[in-house]
Amino acid sequence: MLLQRVLTALVLAPLMLAGIYLLSPPLFSVFIGVIVMIAAWEWFNLAGYSRMLMRWVFVTLSALVLLGLWWLAEQSSLSWTYLTIAALLWWVLALVLVLTYPGSQSLIAQPGVRLMLFVPVMVPLWLGLNLIKARPDATLMLTWLMLLVWGADIGAYFAGRAFGRRKLAPNVSPGKTWAGVYGGMATSMLISTGLAMLFIPALSAVQWLLLLLFSALVVAISVLGDLVESLLKRLRGIKDSSSLLPGHGGVLDRVDSLCAATPMFVLMLVLVAL
């Protein structure tokens, strides 16, 4: 299983980096859109539905939502920045759902409610990544975001194995520990410090403080993204969102952390003035 996970990761990481470095903004938008559509396919089952025709309808409607947002942004002054940051309001609610589970189970017991949660989880991912891709320093910032999420996973894994005793959310995901969270946050701050020193050395003291704070917050909220998917999988009675990726489950299992981290990273870019 570990070998499978490593081999799959060796394919997925270069694929994402290739999309970041080689694709133009319109093609990158399509690339991320395809990822979101695959996630929509998995989400339909995660919500508790199984009818194939309706699954295709849901995927099609999801694509139309993305196209509609793209059209609105082109035709009006609709700000993707504000829409992406507004998604953080959902993650505040998500934190409450996780902290109060299983008491919160009744709030999302209906499959229709769980199906609609796809919008605040996945749409801001697409918006945020496209927003960052449109920046002049897109490759640096997108790589930065990926390194924060991937680095946090590595830091959390080793810190959790070495020091993990106190469980983070035992009713939702028994394997996660507070030590893992702290390890991931420490790793993220080291990554941001290194990248900022290399590429943005002229930061003020306030900018440095905000940068380190938000780097830790990006990782903290990325853990919440993982926990929310774990909660939904627990309600559905499944271990993985699909078996598409050997050793990793499905696409949702790979992007759940990124879904939550992206809006916080966009907020970091705005407030730190990067």
C-alpha positions in Angstrom: 0.0 0.0 0.0 2.8 2.5 0.9 4.6 1.7 -2.4 1.4 2.3 -4.3 0.9 5.6 -2.5 4.4 6.7 -3.3 4.3 5.7 -6.9 0.9 7.5 -7.4 2.2 10.6 -5.7 5.2 10.6 -8.0 2.8 10.8 -10.9 0.3 13.3 -9.4 2.7 15.9 -8.1 4.5 16.4 -11.4 1.2 16.4 -13.2 -0.1 19.3 -11.1 3.2 21.1 -11.4 3.1 20.7 -15.2 -0.3 22.3 -15.2 1.0 25.2 -13.1 4.1 25.8 -15.2 3.2 24.8 -18.7 -0.5 25.7 -19.2 -1.8 29.1 -20.1 -4.5 30.5 -17.8 -7.4 29.4 -20.1 -6.0 25.8 -20.4 -5.2 25.8 -16.7 -8.8 26.7 -16.0 -10.0 23.7 -18.1 -7.4 21.5 -16.3 -8.7 22.4 -12.8 -12.2 22.2 -14.2 -11.7 18.6 -15.2 -10.5 17.9 -11.7 -13.6 19.5 -10.2 -15.8 17.5 -12.6 -14.2 14.2 -11.5 -14.7 15.3 -7.9 -18.4 16.0 -8.7 -18.7 12.5 -10.0 -17.3 11.2 -6.7 -19.3 13.7 -4.6 -22.6 12.4 -5.9 -21.9 9.0 -4.4 -20.5 10.6 -1.2 -23.7 12.4 -0.7 -25.6 9.2 -0.7 -26.9 8.9 -4.3 -26.3 6.2 -6.9 -28.5 6.7 -10.0 -26.2 6.9 -13.0 -28.4 9.3 -15.0 -28.7 11.7 -12.2 -24.9 11.5 -11.5 -24.3 12.7 -15.1 -26.8 15.4 -14.6 -25.0 16.6 -11.4 -21.6 16.6 -13.2 -23.1 18.6 -16.1 -24.8 21.1 -13.8 -21.5 21.5 -11.9 -19.7 22.3 -15.2 -22.4 24.9 -16.1 -21.9 26.6 -12.7 -18.2 27.0 -13.5 -19.0 28.3 -17.0 -21.6 30.7 -15.6 -19.1 32.1 -13.1 -16.5 32.5 -15.9 -19.1 34.3 -18.0 -20.2 36.6 -15.2 -16.6 37.5 -14.4 -16.0 38.4 -18.1 -19.2 40.4 -18.4 -19.3 42.3 -15.1 -17.2 43.5 -12.2 -17.8 40.2 -10.3 -14.7 39.7 -8.2 -13.4 36.2 -7.9 -11.2 37.4 -5.0 -14.2 38.3 -2.8 -16.1 35.1 -3.8 -13.1 33.0 -3.0 -12.5 34.6 0.4 -16.3 34.5 1.2 -16.0 30.7 1.0 -14.2 30.9 4.4 -17.6 31.5 6.0 -18.5 28.0 5.0 -15.4 26.6 6.6 -16.4 28.3 9.9 -19.7 26.3 9.7 -17.7 23.2 8.8 -15.6 23.7 11.9 -18.7 23.7 14.0 -20.0 20.5 12.3 -16.7 18.7 13.0 -16.4 19.8 16.6 -20.0 18.9 17.5 -20.1 15.6 15.6 -22.0 13.2 16.0 -24.5 15.8 17.4 -24.3 17.7 14.2 -25.1 14.6 12.1 -28.8 15.6 12.0 -27.9 18.9 10.2 -26.4 17.0 7.2 -28.3 13.7 7.4 -30.3 14.4 4.2 -28.4 13.4 1.0 -29.7 16.6 -0.7 -28.0 18.8 1.9 -24.7 16.9 1.5 -25.0 17.2 -2.3 -25.3 21.0 -2.1 -22.2 21.2 0.1 -20.3 20.5 -3.1 -20.7 24.2 -4.1 -19.0 25.9 -1.1 -16.3 23.2 -1.0 -15.3 22.7 -4.7 -16.3 25.9 -6.5 -13.9 28.2 -4.5 -11.1 25.8 -5.2 -11.6 26.4 -9.0 -12.1 30.1 -8.5 -9.1 30.5 -6.2 -6.6 28.6 -8.3 -7.7 30.5 -11.5 -7.4 33.7 -9.6 -3.8 32.9 -8.6 -3.0 31.7 -12.1 -3.9 35.1 -13.4 -1.2 36.8 -11.4 2.2 37.8 -12.9 3.9 35.6 -10.3 1.4 32.8 -10.7 4.0 30.0 -10.9 5.6 31.0 -7.6 2.4 31.5 -5.8 0.7 28.3 -7.0 3.9 26.3 -6.2 3.9 28.0 -2.8 0.4 26.9 -2.1 1.1 23.3 -3.2 4.2 23.1 -1.1 2.3 24.3 1.9 -0.3 21.6 1.6 2.1 18.8 0.6 4.7 19.9 3.1 2.0 20.0 5.8 1.0 16.4 5.0 4.6 15.3 5.4 5.2 17.3 8.6 2.0 16.0 10.1 2.8 12.4 9.2 6.1 12.4 10.9 5.1 14.5 13.9 2.0 12.4 14.4 4.0 9.2 14.4 6.6 10.5 16.7 4.5 12.4 19.2 0.9 11.8 18.4 -1.0 10.8 21.5 -3.8 13.4 21.9 -6.5 12.8 19.2 -7.7 15.7 17.2 -11.2 14.6 16.3 -11.6 11.0 17.4 -15.3 10.8 16.4 -14.5 11.9 12.8 -11.0 10.7 12.0 -9.4 8.7 14.8 -5.9 8.7 13.1 -5.4 12.5 13.3 -3.6 14.0 16.3 -2.8 17.5 17.6 0.9 16.7 17.2 0.3 16.1 13.5 -1.4 19.5 13.2 1.4 21.3 15.0 4.0 19.5 12.9 2.2 20.5 9.7 2.0 24.1 10.9 5.7 24.2 11.8 6.6 22.8 8.4 4.4 25.3 6.6 6.1 28.2 8.4 9.5 26.9 7.5 8.5 26.6 3.8 7.1 30.1 3.7 10.2 31.5 5.4 12.5 29.9 2.9 10.4 30.9 -0.1 10.0 34.5 1.1 13.7 34.9 1.8 14.5 33.6 -1.7 11.9 35.4 -3.7 10.4 38.3 -1.6 13.2 39.5 0.7 11.9 43.0 1.1 9.1 42.3 3.5 8.3 44.5 6.5 8.2 43.2 10.0 4.4 43.3 9.9 4.3 41.4 6.6 6.6 38.8 8.0 4.3 38.3 11.0 1.2 38.1 8.9 3.0 35.7 6.5 3.9 33.2 9.2 0.5 33.5 10.8 -1.4 32.9 7.6 1.0 30.1 6.6 0.0 28.3 9.8 -3.7 29.1 9.2 -3.5 27.7 5.7 -2.4 24.4 7.1 -4.9 24.5 10.0 -7.8 25.0 7.7 -6.4 22.4 5.2 -6.8 19.8 8.1 -10.4 20.9 8.4 -10.9 20.2 4.7 -9.7 16.6 5.3 -11.9 16.2 8.4 -15.0 17.4 6.6 -14.5 14.8 3.9 -13.9 12.2 6.6 -17.1 13.2 8.2 -19.1 12.8 4.9 -17.4 9.4 4.2 -18.3 8.3 7.7 -22.0 9.2 7.1 -21.9 7.4 3.8 -20.1 4.3 5.2 -17.2 4.3 2.8 -13.4 4.5 3.3 -12.4 6.4 0.0 -14.3 8.7 -2.3 -13.5 6.2 -5.1 -10.7 3.8 -6.2 -9.5 6.0 -9.1 -6.0 6.6 -7.7 -4.2 3.5 -6.5 -3.2 3.8 -2.8 -4.8 7.3 -2.6 -8.5 6.6 -3.1 -10.2 9.2 -5.2 -9.7 12.7 -6.4 -11.6 14.1 -3.5 -9.3 12.3 -1.1 -6.3 14.2 -2.7 -7.8 17.7 -3.0 -9.9 17.9 0.2 -7.1 19.8 2.0 -6.5 22.0 -1.0 -10.2 22.9 -1.1 -10.0 24.5 2.3 -6.5 25.9 2.0 -7.0 27.8 -1.2 -9.4 30.5 0.1 -7.2 31.1 3.1 -4.1 31.4 0.8 -5.9 33.9 -1.3 -6.8 35.9 1.9 -3.1 35.7 2.8 -2.1 37.2 -0.6 -4.5 40.1 -0.1 -3.7 40.9 3.6 0.1 40.4 3.3 0.1 42.4 0.0 2.1 39.8 -1.9 
